[in-house]
Amino acid sequence: MLYVAVGFLEWLTPGAGETFWRSPLLLVPVELTRSVPGGRYSLRMTDDEVTLNPTLVYKLRKEFGLTLPDLPDDDDFALEPFLAQIEALVAGHDGWQVTRECALGLFSF
């Protein structure tokens, strides 16, 4: 499934040297369409729900004892305060950071 990944968590795994890991935080389901062959593509959200990266949620809970905040159920979702919550959660871990980037990609989990 095609997603726009919004926000990334970068972290170091203890005992793995200076190797950084990087995972998307939010996954927004999208589709690419174009009206005519050779025309411009359009990107639009699908009717599926925006989700937290379920693989990252599991990994953080199991390996680091961290629980990411739940996504709000209402339409008043604000991205910046949500990412700030995650930053506060990982603040005690040296070398961990939340980046404000987006990427388009195929994700399966």
Biopython code that builds the backbone (N, CA, C, O; Angstrom):
import numpy as np
from Bio.PDB.StructureBuilder import StructureBuilder

atoms = [
    (1, "MET", "N", (0.840, -1.181, 0.000)),
    (1, "MET", "CA", (0.000, 0.000, 0.000)),
    (1, "MET", "C", (0.883, 1.241, 0.000)),
    (1, "MET", "O", (1.934, 1.266, 0.640)),
    (2, "LEU", "N", (0.452, 2.259, -0.715)),
    (2, "LEU", "CA", (1.212, 3.496, -0.850)),
    (2, "LEU", "C", (0.856, 4.443, 0.300)),
    (2, "LEU", "O", (-0.317, 4.659, 0.607)),
    (3, "TYR", "N", (1.884, 4.995, 0.920)),
    (3, "TYR", "CA", (1.698, 5.909, 2.040)),
    (3, "TYR", "C", (2.599, 7.122, 1.897)),
    (3, "TYR", "O", (3.649, 7.068, 1.257)),
    (4, "VAL", "N", (2.165, 8.220, 2.509)),
    (4, "VAL", "CA", (3.065, 9.323, 2.795)),
    (4, "VAL", "C", (3.458, 9.130, 4.252)),
    (4, "VAL", "O", (2.612, 9.162, 5.146)),
    (5, "ALA", "N", (4.749, 8.930, 4.477)),
    (5, "ALA", "CA", (5.267, 8.807, 5.832)),
    (5, "ALA", "C", (5.531, 10.222, 6.334)),
    (5, "ALA", "O", (6.189, 11.017, 5.663)),
    (6, "VAL", "N", (5.011, 10.525, 7.518)),
    (6, "VAL", "CA", (5.125, 11.867, 8.076)),
    (6, "VAL", "C", (5.850, 11.781, 9.411)),
    (6, "VAL", "O", (5.382, 11.123, 10.340)),
    (7, "GLY", "N", (6.979, 12.441, 9.501)),
    (7, "GLY", "CA", (7.793, 12.402, 10.714)),
    (7, "GLY", "C", (8.547, 11.087, 10.806)),
    (7, "GLY", "O", (8.006, 10.027, 10.491)),
    (8, "PHE", "N", (9.782, 11.161, 11.235)),
    (8, "PHE", "CA", (10.611, 9.970, 11.385)),
    (8, "PHE", "C", (11.262, 9.966, 12.753)),
    (8, "PHE", "O", (11.607, 11.013, 13.301)),
    (9, "LEU", "N", (11.422, 8.769, 13.295)),
    (9, "LEU", "CA", (12.187, 8.593, 14.520)),
    (9, "LEU", "C", (13.536, 8.025, 14.127)),
    (9, "LEU", "O", (13.614, 7.007, 13.439)),
    (10, "GLU", "N", (14.602, 8.687, 14.566)),
    (10, "GLU", "CA", (15.956, 8.194, 14.368)),
    (10, "GLU", "C", (16.505, 7.814, 15.725)),
    (10, "GLU", "O", (16.374, 8.574, 16.684)),
    (11, "TRP", "N", (17.123, 6.637, 15.818)),
    (11, "TRP", "CA", (17.627, 6.189, 17.105)),
    (11, "TRP", "C", (18.848, 5.306, 16.950)),
    (11, "TRP", "O", (19.137, 4.772, 15.879)),
    (12, "LEU", "N", (19.557, 5.174, 18.070)),
    (12, "LEU", "CA", (20.689, 4.278, 18.179)),
    (12, "LEU", "C", (20.254, 3.064, 18.982)),
    (12, "LEU", "O", (19.530, 3.191, 19.969)),
    (13, "THR", "N", (20.693, 1.902, 18.564)),
    (13, "THR", "CA", (20.414, 0.692, 19.334)),
    (13, "THR", "C", (21.609, 0.439, 20.243)),
    (13, "THR", "O", (22.742, 0.374, 19.767)),
    (14, "PRO", "N", (21.371, 0.295, 21.552)),
    (14, "PRO", "CA", (22.482, 0.053, 22.474)),
    (14, "PRO", "C", (23.301, -1.166, 22.047)),
    (14, "PRO", "O", (22.753, -2.214, 21.705)),
    (15, "GLY", "N", (24.623, -1.003, 22.076)),
    (15, "GLY", "CA", (25.510, -2.101, 21.730)),
    (15, "GLY", "C", (25.738, -2.279, 20.246)),
    (15, "GLY", "O", (26.475, -3.179, 19.844)),
    (16, "ALA", "N", (25.116, -1.431, 19.406)),
    (16, "ALA", "CA", (25.268, -1.574, 17.954)),
    (16, "ALA", "C", (26.183, -0.503, 17.371)),
    (16, "ALA", "O", (26.154, -0.251, 16.166)),
    (17, "GLY", "N", (26.988, 0.121, 18.208)),
    (17, "GLY", "CA", (27.896, 1.151, 17.719)),
    (17, "GLY", "C", (27.156, 2.419, 17.353)),
    (17, "GLY", "O", (26.193, 2.808, 18.016)),
    (18, "GLU", "N", (27.610, 3.053, 16.302)),
    (18, "GLU", "CA", (27.038, 4.334, 15.863)),
    (18, "GLU", "C", (26.028, 4.176, 14.733)),
    (18, "GLU", "O", (25.774, 5.131, 14.000)),
    (19, "THR", "N", (25.454, 2.996, 14.581)),
    (19, "THR", "CA", (24.484, 2.762, 13.521)),
    (19, "THR", "C", (23.139, 3.384, 13.896)),
    (19, "THR", "O", (22.544, 3.031, 14.914)),
    (20, "PHE", "N", (22.670, 4.311, 13.063)),
    (20, "PHE", "CA", (21.367, 4.926, 13.275)),
    (20, "PHE", "C", (20.294, 4.128, 12.561)),
    (20, "PHE", "O", (20.497, 3.648, 11.446)),
    (21, "TRP", "N", (19.162, 3.992, 13.207)),
    (21, "TRP", "CA", (17.976, 3.402, 12.592)),
    (21, "TRP", "C", (16.999, 4.538, 12.350)),
    (21, "TRP", "O", (17.015, 5.541, 13.064)),
    (22, "ARG", "N", (16.156, 4.384, 11.351)),
    (22, "ARG", "CA", (15.216, 5.447, 10.983)),
    (22, "ARG", "C", (13.903, 4.816, 10.571)),
    (22, "ARG", "O", (13.870, 3.967, 9.680)),
    (23, "SER", "N", (12.818, 5.225, 11.215)),
    (23, "SER", "CA", (11.497, 4.672, 10.900)),
    (23, "SER", "C", (10.464, 5.782, 10.830)),
    (23, "SER", "O", (10.527, 6.750, 11.588)),
    (24, "PRO", "N", (9.511, 5.637, 9.914)),
    (24, "PRO", "CA", (8.425, 6.619, 9.850)),
    (24, "PRO", "C", (7.517, 6.490, 11.068)),
    (24, "PRO", "O", (7.332, 5.397, 11.605)),
    (25, "LEU", "N", (6.957, 7.610, 11.495)),
    (25, "LEU", "CA", (6.035, 7.614, 12.626)),
    (25, "LEU", "C", (4.584, 7.472, 12.177)),
    (25, "LEU", "O", (3.899, 6.533, 12.581)),
    (26, "LEU", "N", (4.118, 8.387, 11.353)),
    (26, "LEU", "CA", (2.733, 8.360, 10.876)),
    (26, "LEU", "C", (2.687, 7.898, 9.428)),
    (26, "LEU", "O", (3.548, 8.251, 8.622)),
    (27, "LEU", "N", (1.684, 7.112, 9.113)),
    (27, "LEU", "CA", (1.499, 6.629, 7.753)),
    (27, "LEU", "C", (0.137, 7.091, 7.247)),
    (27, "LEU", "O", (-0.902, 6.724, 7.795)),
    (28, "VAL", "N", (0.159, 7.900, 6.197)),
    (28, "VAL", "CA", (-1.051, 8.451, 5.597)),
    (28, "VAL", "C", (-1.300, 7.695, 4.290)),
    (28, "VAL", "O", (-0.504, 7.812, 3.358)),
    (29, "PRO", "N", (-2.389, 6.921, 4.203)),
    (29, "PRO", "CA", (-2.654, 6.158, 2.976)),
    (29, "PRO", "C", (-3.053, 7.087, 1.834)),
    (29, "PRO", "O", (-3.912, 7.956, 1.986)),
    (30, "VAL", "N", (-2.405, 6.879, 0.686)),
    (30, "VAL", "CA", (-2.647, 7.746, -0.467)),
    (30, "VAL", "C", (-2.711, 6.904, -1.743)),
    (30, "VAL", "O", (-2.390, 5.716, -1.748)),
    (31, "GLU", "N", (-3.131, 7.555, -2.805)),
    (31, "GLU", "CA", (-3.070, 6.927, -4.117)),
    (31, "GLU", "C", (-2.609, 7.959, -5.140)),
    (31, "GLU", "O", (-2.896, 9.151, -5.028)),
    (32, "LEU", "N", (-1.892, 7.466, -6.133)),
    (32, "LEU", "CA", (-1.463, 8.289, -7.256)),
    (32, "LEU", "C", (-2.369, 7.986, -8.434)),
    (32, "LEU", "O", (-2.599, 6.824, -8.768)),
    (33, "THR", "N", (-2.875, 9.018, -9.054)),
    (33, "THR", "CA", (-3.724, 8.832, -10.232)),
    (33, "THR", "C", (-3.314, 9.855, -11.289)),
    (33, "THR", "O", (-2.685, 10.871, -10.994)),
    (34, "ARG", "N", (-3.691, 9.552, -12.517)),
    (34, "ARG", "CA", (-3.564, 10.555, -13.572)),
    (34, "ARG", "C", (-4.710, 10.340, -14.542)),
    (34, "ARG", "O", (-5.124, 9.211, -14.803)),
    (35, "SER", "N", (-5.205, 11.429, -15.061)),
    (35, "SER", "CA", (-6.414, 11.358, -15.878)),
    (35, "SER", "C", (-6.134, 10.879, -17.299)),
    (35, "SER", "O", (-6.999, 10.268, -17.927)),
    (36, "VAL", "N", (-4.945, 11.147, -17.806)),
    (36, "VAL", "CA", (-4.611, 10.713, -19.169)),
    (36, "VAL", "C", (-3.207, 10.120, -19.167)),
    (36, "VAL", "O", (-2.353, 10.566, -18.401)),
    (37, "PRO", "N", (-2.956, 9.129, -20.005)),
    (37, "PRO", "CA", (-1.598, 8.578, -20.086)),
    (37, "PRO", "C", (-0.594, 9.685, -20.437)),
    (37, "PRO", "O", (-0.826, 10.492, -21.338)),
    (38, "GLY", "N", (0.503, 9.702, -19.717)),
    (38, "GLY", "CA", (1.516, 10.721, -19.941)),
    (38, "GLY", "C", (1.217, 12.044, -19.260)),
    (38, "GLY", "O", (2.024, 12.972, -19.321)),
    (39, "GLY", "N", (0.047, 12.140, -18.601)),
    (39, "GLY", "CA", (-0.330, 13.362, -17.900)),
    (39, "GLY", "C", (0.331, 13.453, -16.535)),
    (39, "GLY", "O", (1.101, 12.578, -16.138)),
    (40, "ARG", "N", (0.020, 14.503, -15.840)),
    (40, "ARG", "CA", (0.562, 14.714, -14.502)),
    (40, "ARG", "C", (-0.147, 13.820, -13.504)),
    (40, "ARG", "O", (-1.337, 13.535, -13.634)),
    (41, "TYR", "N", (0.596, 13.390, -12.519)),
    (41, "TYR", "CA", (0.026, 12.589, -11.440)),
    (41, "TYR", "C", (-0.617, 13.488, -10.402)),
    (41, "TYR", "O", (-0.187, 14.621, -10.183)),
    (42, "SER", "N", (-1.653, 12.965, -9.768)),
    (42, "SER", "CA", (-2.284, 13.621, -8.625)),
    (42, "SER", "C", (-2.172, 12.686, -7.432)),
    (42, "SER", "O", (-2.338, 11.473, -7.564)),
    (43, "LEU", "N", (-1.894, 13.245, -6.289)),
    (43, "LEU", "CA", (-1.789, 12.484, -5.048)),
    (43, "LEU", "C", (-2.971, 12.850, -4.175)),
    (43, "LEU", "O", (-3.238, 14.029, -3.942)),
    (44, "ARG", "N", (-3.687, 11.832, -3.688)),
    (44, "ARG", "CA", (-4.812, 12.119, -2.801)),
    (44, "ARG", "C", (-4.888, 11.060, -1.718)),
    (44, "ARG", "O", (-4.490, 9.912, -1.914)),
    (45, "MET", "N", (-5.413, 11.475, -0.564)),
    (45, "MET", "CA", (-5.621, 10.539, 0.531)),
    (45, "MET", "C", (-6.717, 9.557, 0.160)),
    (45, "MET", "O", (-7.659, 9.899, -0.555)),
    (46, "THR", "N", (-6.585, 8.335, 0.650)),
    (46, "THR", "CA", (-7.660, 7.366, 0.483)),
    (46, "THR", "C", (-8.577, 7.469, 1.691)),
    (46, "THR", "O", (-8.340, 8.276, 2.590)),
    (47, "ASP", "N", (-9.621, 6.655, 1.713)),
    (47, "ASP", "CA", (-10.552, 6.669, 2.832)),
    (47, "ASP", "C", (-10.039, 5.886, 4.043)),
    (47, "ASP", "O", (-10.669, 5.900, 5.100)),
    (48, "ASP", "N", (-8.902, 5.204, 3.893)),
    (48, "ASP", "CA", (-8.327, 4.480, 5.025)),
    (48, "ASP", "C", (-7.799, 5.468, 6.051)),
    (48, "ASP", "O", (-7.566, 6.636, 5.741)),
    (49, "GLU", "N", (-7.614, 4.994, 7.265)),
    (49, "GLU", "CA", (-7.217, 5.866, 8.369)),
    (49, "GLU", "C", (-5.715, 6.091, 8.431)),
    (49, "GLU", "O", (-4.920, 5.217, 8.084)),
    (50, "VAL", "N", (-5.349, 7.282, 8.882)),
    (50, "VAL", "CA", (-3.962, 7.580, 9.203)),
    (50, "VAL", "C", (-3.606, 6.746, 10.425)),
    (50, "VAL", "O", (-4.388, 6.664, 11.373)),
    (51, "THR", "N", (-2.430, 6.128, 10.408)),
    (51, "THR", "CA", (-2.044, 5.264, 11.528)),
    (51, "THR", "C", (-0.619, 5.552, 11.967)),
    (51, "THR", "O", (0.197, 6.093, 11.221)),
    (52, "LEU", "N", (-0.357, 5.172, 13.197)),
    (52, "LEU", "CA", (1.020, 5.107, 13.660)),
    (52, "LEU", "C", (1.656, 3.877, 13.043)),
    (52, "LEU", "O", (0.980, 2.871, 12.832)),
    (53, "ASN", "N", (2.923, 3.942, 12.758)),
    (53, "ASN", "CA", (3.643, 2.814, 12.199)),
    (53, "ASN", "C", (3.548, 1.633, 13.179)),
    (53, "ASN", "O", (4.197, 1.658, 14.224)),
    (54, "PRO", "N", (2.755, 0.605, 12.863)),
    (54, "PRO", "CA", (2.524, -0.475, 13.823)),
    (54, "PRO", "C", (3.783, -1.274, 14.148)),
    (54, "PRO", "O", (3.926, -1.769, 15.266)),
    (55, "THR", "N", (4.684, -1.406, 13.199)),
    (55, "THR", "CA", (5.926, -2.130, 13.458)),
    (55, "THR", "C", (6.797, -1.358, 14.439)),
    (55, "THR", "O", (7.398, -1.950, 15.335)),
    (56, "LEU", "N", (6.867, -0.047, 14.277)),
    (56, "LEU", "CA", (7.644, 0.779, 15.200)),
    (56, "LEU", "C", (7.009, 0.791, 16.588)),
    (56, "LEU", "O", (7.713, 0.713, 17.595)),
    (57, "VAL", "N", (5.691, 0.887, 16.643)),
    (57, "VAL", "CA", (4.987, 0.860, 17.935)),
    (57, "VAL", "C", (5.358, -0.407, 18.703)),
    (57, "VAL", "O", (5.663, -0.349, 19.894)),
    (58, "TYR", "N", (5.332, -1.543, 18.020)),
    (58, "TYR", "CA", (5.658, -2.830, 18.647)),
    (58, "TYR", "C", (7.119, -2.871, 19.096)),
    (58, "TYR", "O", (7.414, -3.273, 20.221)),
    (59, "LYS", "N", (8.022, -2.458, 18.223)),
    (59, "LYS", "CA", (9.451, -2.490, 18.533)),
    (59, "LYS", "C", (9.787, -1.607, 19.733)),
    (59, "LYS", "O", (10.525, -2.027, 20.624)),
    (60, "LEU", "N", (9.255, -0.400, 19.759)),
    (60, "LEU", "CA", (9.549, 0.503, 20.870)),
    (60, "LEU", "C", (9.025, -0.031, 22.194)),
    (60, "LEU", "O", (9.677, 0.098, 23.230)),
    (61, "ARG", "N", (7.845, -0.631, 22.151)),
    (61, "ARG", "CA", (7.265, -1.180, 23.382)),
    (61, "ARG", "C", (8.061, -2.395, 23.857)),
    (61, "ARG", "O", (8.387, -2.508, 25.039)),
    (62, "LYS", "N", (8.366, -3.290, 22.940)),
    (62, "LYS", "CA", (9.027, -4.552, 23.312)),
    (62, "LYS", "C", (10.490, -4.356, 23.693)),
    (62, "LYS", "O", (10.939, -4.901, 24.702)),
    (63, "GLU", "N", (11.239, -3.590, 22.906)),
    (63, "GLU", "CA", (12.678, -3.482, 23.135)),
    (63, "GLU", "C", (13.088, -2.343, 24.048)),
    (63, "GLU", "O", (14.145, -2.405, 24.676)),
    (64, "PHE", "N", (12.254, -1.285, 24.134)),
    (64, "PHE", "CA", (12.657, -0.116, 24.900)),
    (64, "PHE", "C", (11.662, 0.276, 25.986)),
    (64, "PHE", "O", (11.916, 1.214, 26.741)),
    (65, "GLY", "N", (10.542, -0.421, 26.078)),
    (65, "GLY", "CA", (9.533, -0.098, 27.082)),
    (65, "GLY", "C", (8.865, 1.245, 26.861)),
    (65, "GLY", "O", (8.374, 1.853, 27.812)),
    (66, "LEU", "N", (8.836, 1.716, 25.629)),
    (66, "LEU", "CA", (8.225, 3.011, 25.310)),
    (66, "LEU", "C", (6.876, 2.800, 24.636)),
    (66, "LEU", "O", (6.738, 1.947, 23.758)),
    (67, "THR", "N", (5.894, 3.571, 25.046)),
    (67, "THR", "CA", (4.569, 3.513, 24.441)),
    (67, "THR", "C", (4.286, 4.849, 23.769)),
    (67, "THR", "O", (4.209, 5.884, 24.431)),
    (68, "LEU", "N", (4.133, 4.819, 22.451)),
    (68, "LEU", "CA", (3.821, 6.046, 21.719)),
    (68, "LEU", "C", (2.412, 6.508, 22.052)),
    (68, "LEU", "O", (1.540, 5.684, 22.329)),
    (69, "PRO", "N", (2.177, 7.819, 22.028)),
    (69, "PRO", "CA", (0.829, 8.319, 22.298)),
    (69, "PRO", "C", (-0.146, 7.880, 21.210)),
    (69, "PRO", "O", (0.232, 7.697, 20.053)),
    (70, "ASP", "N", (-1.401, 7.715, 21.604)),
    (70, "ASP", "CA", (-2.440, 7.356, 20.636)),
    (70, "ASP", "C", (-2.758, 8.557, 19.750)),
    (70, "ASP", "O", (-2.643, 9.710, 20.168)),
    (71, "LEU", "N", (-3.154, 8.262, 18.540)),
    (71, "LEU", "CA", (-3.630, 9.327, 17.663)),
    (71, "LEU", "C", (-5.000, 9.778, 18.143)),
    (71, "LEU", "O", (-5.820, 8.939, 18.515)),
    (72, "PRO", "N", (-5.272, 11.072, 18.145)),
    (72, "PRO", "CA", (-6.599, 11.540, 18.538)),
    (72, "PRO", "C", (-7.664, 11.049, 17.561)),
    (72, "PRO", "O", (-7.392, 10.871, 16.373)),
    (73, "ASP", "N", (-8.869, 10.834, 18.064)),
    (73, "ASP", "CA", (-9.974, 10.356, 17.231)),
    (73, "ASP", "C", (-10.710, 11.485, 16.515)),
    (73, "ASP", "O", (-11.527, 11.229, 15.631)),
    (74, "ASP", "N", (-10.429, 12.724, 16.889)),
    (74, "ASP", "CA", (-11.207, 13.837, 16.327)),
    (74, "ASP", "C", (-10.524, 14.427, 15.091)),
    (74, "ASP", "O", (-9.417, 14.036, 14.721)),
    (75, "ASP", "N", (-11.218, 15.375, 14.469)),
    (75, "ASP", "CA", (-10.711, 16.027, 13.268)),
    (75, "ASP", "C", (-9.767, 17.183, 13.586)),
    (75, "ASP", "O", (-9.260, 17.836, 12.673)),
    (76, "ASP", "N", (-9.526, 17.441, 14.872)),
    (76, "ASP", "CA", (-8.679, 18.556, 15.272)),
    (76, "ASP", "C", (-7.231, 18.140, 15.480)),
    (76, "ASP", "O", (-6.511, 18.777, 16.248)),
    (77, "PHE", "N", (-6.797, 17.090, 14.813)),
    (77, "PHE", "CA", (-5.437, 16.597, 14.963)),
    (77, "PHE", "C", (-4.440, 17.661, 14.526)),
    (77, "PHE", "O", (-4.543, 18.216, 13.432)),
    (78, "ALA", "N", (-3.479, 17.936, 15.392)),
    (78, "ALA", "CA", (-2.417, 18.889, 15.077)),
    (78, "ALA", "C", (-1.092, 18.127, 15.090)),
    (78, "ALA", "O", (-0.724, 17.536, 16.105)),
    (79, "LEU", "N", (-0.398, 18.141, 13.995)),
    (79, "LEU", "CA", (0.818, 17.349, 13.838)),
    (79, "LEU", "C", (1.935, 17.794, 14.772)),
    (79, "LEU", "O", (2.541, 16.957, 15.442)),
    (80, "GLU", "N", (2.215, 19.069, 14.833)),
    (80, "GLU", "CA", (3.365, 19.541, 15.606)),
    (80, "GLU", "C", (3.277, 19.172, 17.097)),
    (80, "GLU", "O", (4.261, 18.674, 17.644)),
    (81, "PRO", "N", (2.150, 19.394, 17.768)),
    (81, "PRO", "CA", (2.080, 18.972, 19.173)),
    (81, "PRO", "C", (2.234, 17.455, 19.339)),
    (81, "PRO", "O", (2.796, 16.991, 20.331)),
    (82, "PHE", "N", (1.739, 16.696, 18.378)),
    (82, "PHE", "CA", (1.867, 15.246, 18.448)),
    (82, "PHE", "C", (3.334, 14.831, 18.341)),
    (82, "PHE", "O", (3.800, 13.999, 19.119)),
    (83, "LEU", "N", (4.063, 15.404, 17.382)),
    (83, "LEU", "CA", (5.481, 15.092, 17.248)),
    (83, "LEU", "C", (6.266, 15.567, 18.472)),
    (83, "LEU", "O", (7.236, 14.924, 18.873)),
    (84, "ALA", "N", (5.855, 16.682, 19.061)),
    (84, "ALA", "CA", (6.511, 17.170, 20.278)),
    (84, "ALA", "C", (6.310, 16.186, 21.440)),
    (84, "ALA", "O", (7.210, 16.010, 22.261)),
    (85, "GLN", "N", (5.147, 15.553, 21.512)),
    (85, "GLN", "CA", (4.909, 14.529, 22.535)),
    (85, "GLN", "C", (5.896, 13.373, 22.378)),
    (85, "GLN", "O", (6.443, 12.872, 23.360)),
    (86, "ILE", "N", (6.114, 12.963, 21.146)),
    (86, "ILE", "CA", (7.039, 11.867, 20.892)),
    (86, "ILE", "C", (8.466, 12.301, 21.218)),
    (86, "ILE", "O", (9.243, 11.518, 21.766)),
    (87, "GLU", "N", (8.812, 13.534, 20.887)),
    (87, "GLU", "CA", (10.139, 14.050, 21.244)),
    (87, "GLU", "C", (10.348, 14.007, 22.749)),
    (87, "GLU", "O", (11.414, 13.607, 23.218)),
    (88, "ALA", "N", (9.345, 14.412, 23.503)),
    (88, "ALA", "CA", (9.454, 14.384, 24.965)),
    (88, "ALA", "C", (9.613, 12.952, 25.470)),
    (88, "ALA", "O", (10.344, 12.710, 26.431)),
    (89, "LEU", "N", (8.942, 12.016, 24.835)),
    (89, "LEU", "CA", (9.006, 10.609, 25.232)),
    (89, "LEU", "C", (10.404, 10.033, 25.042)),
    (89, "LEU", "O", (10.863, 9.241, 25.865)),
    (90, "VAL", "N", (11.084, 10.419, 23.973)),
    (90, "VAL", "CA", (12.407, 9.843, 23.672)),
    (90, "VAL", "C", (13.554, 10.735, 24.143)),
    (90, "VAL", "O", (14.720, 10.412, 23.916)),
    (91, "ALA", "N", (13.235, 11.846, 24.792)),
    (91, "ALA", "CA", (14.264, 12.815, 25.186)),
    (91, "ALA", "C", (15.350, 12.209, 26.071)),
    (91, "ALA", "O", (16.490, 12.671, 26.030)),
    (92, "GLY", "N", (15.038, 11.212, 26.852)),
    (92, "GLY", "CA", (16.021, 10.607, 27.744)),
    (92, "GLY", "C", (16.959, 9.624, 27.075)),
    (92, "GLY", "O", (17.837, 9.064, 27.731)),
    (93, "HIS", "N", (16.791, 9.408, 25.804)),
    (93, "HIS", "CA", (17.623, 8.454, 25.069)),
    (93, "HIS", "C", (18.643, 9.214, 24.219)),
    (93, "HIS", "O", (18.276, 9.931, 23.288)),
    (94, "ASP", "N", (19.920, 9.050, 24.546)),
    (94, "ASP", "CA", (20.974, 9.745, 23.804)),
    (94, "ASP", "C", (20.961, 9.343, 22.329)),
    (94, "ASP", "O", (20.868, 8.164, 21.988)),
    (95, "GLY", "N", (21.057, 10.344, 21.475)),
    (95, "GLY", "CA", (21.126, 10.090, 20.047)),
    (95, "GLY", "C", (19.788, 9.882, 19.369)),
    (95, "GLY", "O", (19.744, 9.687, 18.155)),
    (96, "TRP", "N", (18.698, 9.918, 20.114)),
    (96, "TRP", "CA", (17.370, 9.736, 19.522)),
    (96, "TRP", "C", (16.809, 11.101, 19.144)),
    (96, "TRP", "O", (16.995, 12.082, 19.863)),
    (97, "GLN", "N", (16.122, 11.151, 18.006)),
    (97, "GLN", "CA", (15.478, 12.399, 17.610)),
    (97, "GLN", "C", (14.295, 12.140, 16.686)),
    (97, "GLN", "O", (14.210, 11.107, 16.022)),
    (98, "VAL", "N", (13.392, 13.103, 16.663)),
    (98, "VAL", "CA", (12.246, 13.096, 15.758)),
    (98, "VAL", "C", (12.533, 14.131, 14.680)),
    (98, "VAL", "O", (12.839, 15.285, 14.980)),
    (99, "THR", "N", (12.430, 13.707, 13.417)),
    (99, "THR", "CA", (12.645, 14.646, 12.319)),
    (99, "THR", "C", (11.311, 14.947, 11.642)),
    (99, "THR", "O", (10.416, 14.104, 11.573)),
    (100, "ARG", "N", (11.215, 16.149, 11.158)),
    (100, "ARG", "CA", (9.994, 16.595, 10.476)),
    (100, "ARG", "C", (10.217, 16.526, 8.975)),
    (100, "ARG", "O", (10.547, 17.514, 8.320)),
    (101, "GLU", "N", (10.025, 15.326, 8.462)),
    (101, "GLU", "CA", (10.194, 15.063, 7.042)),
    (101, "GLU", "C", (9.024, 14.225, 6.557)),
    (101, "GLU", "O", (8.317, 13.601, 7.348)),
    (102, "CYS", "N", (8.833, 14.221, 5.255)),
    (102, "CYS", "CA", (7.812, 13.363, 4.629)),
    (102, "CYS", "C", (8.463, 12.578, 3.505)),
    (102, "CYS", "O", (9.414, 13.035, 2.871)),
    (103, "ALA", "N", (7.931, 11.390, 3.275)),
    (103, "ALA", "CA", (8.421, 10.553, 2.180)),
    (103, "ALA", "C", (7.262, 9.746, 1.645)),
    (103, "ALA", "O", (6.377, 9.340, 2.398)),
    (104, "LEU", "N", (7.266, 9.512, 0.348)),
    (104, "LEU", "CA", (6.258, 8.680, -0.304)),
    (104, "LEU", "C", (6.867, 7.301, -0.485)),
    (104, "LEU", "O", (7.977, 7.170, -1.001)),
    (105, "GLY", "N", (6.143, 6.272, -0.060)),
    (105, "GLY", "CA", (6.701, 4.932, -0.198)),
    (105, "GLY", "C", (5.673, 3.836, -0.047)),
    (105, "GLY", "O", (4.544, 4.071, 0.385)),
    (106, "LEU", "N", (6.083, 2.635, -0.409)),
    (106, "LEU", "CA", (5.277, 1.438, -0.242)),
    (106, "LEU", "C", (5.671, 0.810, 1.080)),
    (106, "LEU", "O", (6.844, 0.504, 1.294)),
    (107, "PHE", "N", (4.719, 0.615, 1.960)),
    (107, "PHE", "CA", (4.981, 0.031, 3.275)),
    (107, "PHE", "C", (4.055, -1.163, 3.469)),
    (107, "PHE", "O", (2.866, -1.109, 3.154)),
    (108, "SER", "N", (4.622, -2.231, 3.990)),
    (108, "SER", "CA", (3.796, -3.386, 4.364)),
    (108, "SER", "C", (4.181, -3.783, 5.767)),
    (108, "SER", "O", (5.341, -3.672, 6.164)),
    (109, "PHE", "N", (3.201, -4.245, 6.514)),
    (109, "PHE", "CA", (3.457, -4.638, 7.904)),
    (109, "PHE", "C", (2.445, -5.661, 8.302)),
    (109, "PHE", "O", (2.465, -6.140, 9.436)),
]
sb = StructureBuilder()
sb.init_structure("model")
sb.init_model(0)
sb.init_chain("A")
sb.init_seg("    ")
for serial, (resi, resn, name, xyz) in enumerate(atoms, 1):
    if name == "N":
        sb.init_residue(resn, " ", resi, " ")
    sb.init_atom(name, np.array(xyz, "f"), 0.0, 1.0, " ", f" {name:<3s}", serial, name[0])
structure = sb.get_structure()
